[in-house]
Amino acid sequence: INTDAVLVGNFGCEYRISYTVLGDGVNLASRLEAANKPFGTVVLVAESTRTNTQEAFKYRSVGSITVPGKSSVVEVFEPLYRTELSALCTSSNQICLNPLDDAPSIHTFPLTGQNPQKSSEVVESMVTDCDVLNAWRKVPRAVLNAFTKHYHEGLRHFMAGDLSKAERAFAAGAEVVPDDGPTKLLLQLTREGKKPGMTWDGVIRFEHK
């Protein structure tokens, strides 16, 4: 999922016309959809989408990537679970952040203007029929905390180029949650990056559409 300004409508001429969507933002969304396969994920979103929906969803970064046809680097995120929009709220213009934390925080937004809950509907519509978000919500807190610590430590070292530390952290995370797709891919890329003669800048490059 990507958030951007695009052209939507009927395009063509009198002999052939079609209703479609055009723009770089559409192309990036398509590439992110394809990137789910190597990452082992169901939904990936661009930074622009995460920024607009981060109060309604808990995200984790899966790294910075380039996609076919683009040289620019994009940080990509996976939605982990929906935050509780009502459990701890005291008025209609408050939402709760990080409900699994020991001390969930309350965020108040203006009643006028863009509603964070409304802006999350696009992401929610994409994950309503899949179990990935609810699956993360069911992970015991102690397990989730241990895994999260290893994962973020590994990703930090991965992007900084300290591949030995990244490998140890990802391997530790894989022991806690063995089937996590991004951990598997990042651990594989880390080990490949340690091979002699390899250059490293912390960016994941996908060469094929």
MARVO-73702 format. One record per atom (N, C-alpha, C): residue in three letters; x, y, z. Coordinates in steps of 0.1 Angstrom, whole numbers, plus 5000, padded with zeros to 4 digits. Example, Ala and Ser with C-alpha at 12.3 -4.5 7.8 and 13.67 -1.06 7.14 Angstrom:
2
ALA513249435078/ALA512349555078/ALA513249675078/SER512849785071/SER513749895071/SER512950005079/
This chain:
209
ILE500949885000/ILE500050005000/ILE500950125000/ASN500650224992/ASN501350344991/ASN500350464990/THR500750574997/THR499850694997/THR500550804988/ASP499850844978/ASP500450944969/ASP499351014961/ALA499751124954/ALA498751184944/ALA498951114931/VAL497751074925/VAL497751004913/VAL496651054904/LEU496651014891/LEU495651044882/LEU494650924880/VAL493350954882/VAL492350854881/VAL491350894871/GLY490950804861/GLY489950844852/GLY489950764839/ASN489250814829/ASN489250754816/ASN490350814807/PHE491250724803/PHE492350774795/PHE492350694781/GLY492750764771/GLY492850704758/GLY492350804747/CYS491850744736/CYS491250824725/CYS489950774721/GLU489350824710/GLU488050784706/GLU488050634702/TYR489150584698/TYR489250444693/TYR489450344705/ARG490050384715/ARG490350294727/ARG490450374739/ILE489650344749/ILE489750424762/ILE489550324773/SER490150354784/SER490050264796/SER490050354809/TYR489450304819/TYR489450364832/TYR490650304840/THR491550394844/THR492750334851/THR493250444861/VAL494350404867/VAL495050494876/VAL496550504872/LEU497050624871/LEU498350654866/LEU499250734876/GLY500550704877/GLY501350784885/GLY502450694892/ASP503550764896/ASP504650684903/ASP504150614915/GLY503150674922/GLY502650614934/GLY502050484932/VAL501350474920/VAL500750344917/VAL501750234914/ASN502850274907/ASN503950184904/ASN504550134917/LEU504850224927/LEU505450184939/LEU504550084947/ALA503250114947/ALA502350024954/ALA502349884948/SER502449874935/SER502549744928/SER503749674932/ARG504849744932/ARG506149684936/ARG506149634951/LEU505449714959/LEU505349664973/LEU504549544974/GLU503549534966/GLU502749414966/GLU503549294963/ALA504449304953/ALA505249194948/ALA506349164959/ALA506749264967/ALA507849244977/ALA507349164989/ASN506049144990/ASN505449065000/ASN506048914999/LYS506248864987/LYS506648734986/LYS508048704992/PRO509048784988/PRO510348754995/PRO510348785010/PHE509548885014/PHE509548915028/PHE508748815036/GLY507848735029/GLY506948645037/GLY505948715044/THR505448835039/THR504448915046/THR503148915038/VAL502148965043/VAL500848985037/VAL500549125032/VAL500949215040/VAL500749365037/VAL502049435040/LEU502549515030/LEU503649605032/LEU503149745028/VAL503549845036/VAL503149985033/VAL504450075032/ALA504250185024/ALA505350285023/ALA505350375035/GLU506350455036/GLU506450555047/GLU505350645047/SER504850685035/SER503750785034/SER502550735040/THR502250605038/THR501050545044/THR501150525059/ARG502350485063/ARG502550465078/ARG502350595085/THR502850705079/THR502750835086/THR501250875088/ASN500450835078/ASN499050875079/ASN498250785088/THR498750665091/THR497950565099/THR498650515111/GLN499750575115/GLN500550515126/GLN499850525140/GLU498750605141/GLU498050615153/GLU496950505154/ALA496650445143/ALA495650335143/ALA496250195142/PHE497550185137/PHE498150065135/PHE499550065141/LYS499949955147/LYS501349935152/LYS502149875140/TYR503249945136/TYR504049905125/TYR505449865130/ARG506149785121/ARG507549765123/ARG508249785109/SER509349835109/SER510149855097/SER510749715093/VAL510649695079/VAL511349575074/VAL512649605066/GLY512949735067/GLY514149785060/GLY513949885049/SER514949925043/SER514950015032/SER515249945019/ILE514349965009/ILE514449894997/ILE514549984984/THR514949924973/THR514749984960/THR513949884952/VAL513149934943/VAL512349844935/VAL512649864920/PRO512349764912/PRO512649774897/PRO512049904891/GLY512949974884/GLY512450094877/GLY512650224885/LYS513150204898/LYS513350324906/LYS514650314913/SER515350424914/SER516650434921/SER516550484935/SER515450554938/SER515250604952/SER515050494962/VAL515450524974/VAL515350424985/VAL514050454993/VAL513350354996/VAL512050365003/VAL512050275015/GLU511750335027/GLU511650245039/GLU510250185039/VAL510250055042/VAL508949985041/VAL508549925055/PHE507249925057/PHE506749885070/PHE505749775069/GLU505649685079/GLU504549585080/GLU503649625091/PRO502349625089/PRO501449645100/PRO501349525109/LEU501449535122/LEU501449425131/LEU500149405137/TYR499449505142/TYR498149495148/TYR497549625149/ARG496149625150/ARG495449745152/ARG495549795166/THR495749915169/THR495649965182/THR494149975186/GLU493949965200/GLU492549975204/GLU492150115204/LEU491050145196/LEU490650285194/LEU489650325205/SER489250235213/SER488150275223/SER488350235237/ALA489250125239/ALA489250065252/ALA489650165264/LEU490550255261/LEU491050345272/LEU490650485269/CYS489750515259/CYS489450645255/CYS488450705264/THR488550835266/THR487550905275/THR486650995268/SER486951025255/SER486051115247/SER486251075232/SER485351125224/SER485351085210/SER486551125202/ASN487351215207/ASN488551265199/ASN489851215205/GLN489751095212/GLN491051035217/GLN491150895212/ILE492450855210/ILE492750725206/ILE493850675215/CYS494050545216/CYS495050485225/CYS496250435216/LEU497450465221/LEU498550415214/LEU499250305222/ASN499750205214/ASN500550095220/ASN499850025232/PRO498649975229/PRO497849915240/PRO498449795247/LEU499449735241/LEU500149615247/LEU501249665257/ASP501549785257/ASP502549835266/ASP502049835280/ASP502949835290/ASP502549845304/ASP501749975307/ALA502150075300/ALA501450205302/ALA501050265289/PRO499850215284/PRO499350265271/PRO499150425272/SER499450485261/SER499350635260/SER498150675253/ILE497650795257/ILE496450845250/ILE496850965242/HIS496350965230/HIS496551075221/HIS495251145217/THR495251275218/THR494051355215/THR494351425202/PHE493351415193/PHE493451485180/PHE492251585179/PRO492451695171/PRO491351785169/PRO490151725163/LEU488951765167/LEU487751715162/LEU487451765148/THR488151875144/THR488051915130/THR489251865123/GLY489151855110/GLY490251805102/GLY490351655100/GLN491451605097/GLN491651465094/GLN491551375106/ASN490751275106/ASN490551185117/ASN491551065115/PRO492451035125/PRO493350925123/PRO492650795121/GLN491550775128/GLN490750645126/GLN490250635112/LYS489750755106/LYS489250755092/LYS490350725082/SER491550775085/SER492650765075/SER493250625076/SER492850535085/SER493350405086/SER492450305078/GLU491350355073/GLU490450255066/GLU491050185054/VAL491950255047/VAL492450185035/VAL493350065040/VAL494150085050/VAL494949975055/VAL494049875061/GLU493049905069/GLU492249805075/GLU491449725065/SER491049795054/SER490349715043/SER491149615037/MET492549625037/MET493449535031/MET493649415040/VAL493449435053/VAL493849325062/VAL492649265069/THR491449305066/THR490249255073/THR490149105072/ASP490449055060/ASP490148915057/ASP491348825059/CYS492448875065/CYS493548795068/CYS493848795083/ASP494648695087/ASP494748675101/ASP496048725107/VAL496848795098/VAL498248835102/VAL498148935114/LEU497249035114/LEU497249125125/LEU496749065138/ASN495748985137/ASN495248915149/ASN496248815155/ALA496948755146/ALA498048655150/ALA499048725159/TRP499448845155/TRP500448915163/TRP499848955177/ARG498548995177/ARG497949035189/ARG497848915199/LYS497848795194/LYS497748675203/LYS499048625208/VAL500148685203/VAL501548645208/VAL501648695223/PRO502048605232/PRO502248655246/PRO503248765247/ARG502948855256/ARG503648985257/ARG505148955259/ALA505548855267/ALA506948825270/ALA507648785258/VAL506948695250/VAL507548645237/VAL507648765227/LEU506648845226/LEU506648955217/LEU507749055221/ASN507949085234/ASN508949175238/ASN510349125235/ALA510548995237/ALA511848935235/ALA512148935220/PHE511148895212/PHE511348895197/PHE511649035192/THR510849135197/THR510949275192/THR512349325195/LYS512849295207/LYS514249345210/LYS515249295201/HIS515249165198/HIS516149105189/HIS516049155174/TYR514749175170/TYR514449215157/TYR514949355154/HIS514649445163/HIS515049585161/HIS516549605162/GLU517149525171/GLU518549535172/GLU519249485160/GLY518749375154/GLY519249315142/GLY519049415130/LEU517949475129/LEU517649575118/LEU518549695119/ARG518849745131/ARG519649855133/ARG521149825129/HIS521649705132/HIS522949675128/HIS523049635113/PHE521949585108/PHE521849555094/PHE522049675085/MET521249785089/MET521249905081/MET522649985084/ALA523249955095/ALA524550025098/ALA525749955092/GLY525449825088/GLY526549755082/GLY527349665092/ASP526949655104/ASP527549565114/ASP526949425113/LEU527349355103/LEU526649235099/LEU526849115109/SER527949115116/SER528149005126/SER527049025137/LYS526949145142/LYS525949175153/LYS524549155147/ALA524249195135/ALA522949175129/ALA522649025128/GLU523548945124/GLU523348805123/GLU523048745136/ARG523748775147/ARG523448725160/ARG522048765165/ALA521648885162/ALA520348935167/ALA519248865159/PHE519348865146/PHE518348795138/PHE518148645142/ALA519348585144/ALA519348445147/ALA518648415161/ALA518848515170/ALA518248505183/ALA516748525182/GLY516348615173/GLY514948645171/GLY514248525164/ALA514948455155/ALA514448335148/ALA514148225158/GLU514948215168/GLU514648115178/GLU513448135186/VAL513048265188/VAL511848305195/VAL510648285186/VAL510648345174/VAL509548325164/VAL510148275151/PRO510248145150/PRO510948075139/PRO510348105125/ASP509048135125/ASP508348145112/ASP508248295107/ASP508848385113/ASP508748525109/ASP509448545096/GLY508648585086/GLY509248605072/GLY510348705071/PRO510148835076/PRO511148935075/PRO512448895081/THR512348825093/THR513548785100/THR514348685091/LYS513648585085/LYS514248495076/LYS515048555065/LEU514348655058/LEU514948725047/LEU516148805051/LEU516048885062/LEU517048965067/LEU518248885071/LEU518048775078/LEU519148685082/LEU519848625070/GLN519048585060/GLN519748535048/GLN520548645041/LEU520048765039/LEU520748875033/LEU522048915041/THR521848905054/THR523048935063/THR524148835061/ARG523848715060/ARG524848615058/ARG525448625044/GLU524648655034/GLU525148675021/GLU526048795020/GLY525748905028/GLY526549025028/GLY527949005034/LYS528048905042/LYS529348875049/LYS530348805040/LYS529948765028/LYS530848695019/LYS531848785014/PRO533048735012/PRO534148815007/PRO533848884993/GLY534149014993/GLY533949084980/GLY532649154979/MET531749134989/MET530449194989/MET530449344994/THR529849434987/THR529649564992/THR528349585000/TRP528349675009/TRP527149685017/TRP526749835020/ASP525449865018/ASP524949995022/ASP523649985030/GLY523249865034/GLY522049845042/GLY520749855034/VAL520849865021/VAL519649875012/VAL519349735006/ILE518049695006/ILE517649575000/ILE517149604986/ARG517749544976/ARG517449574962/ARG516749454955/PHE515549484950/PHE514749384943/PHE514949424928/GLU515449324920/GLU515849344906/GLU514649304897/HIS513749224902/HIS512749174893/HIS511349224898/LYS510449244888/LYS509049294892/LYS508349174898/
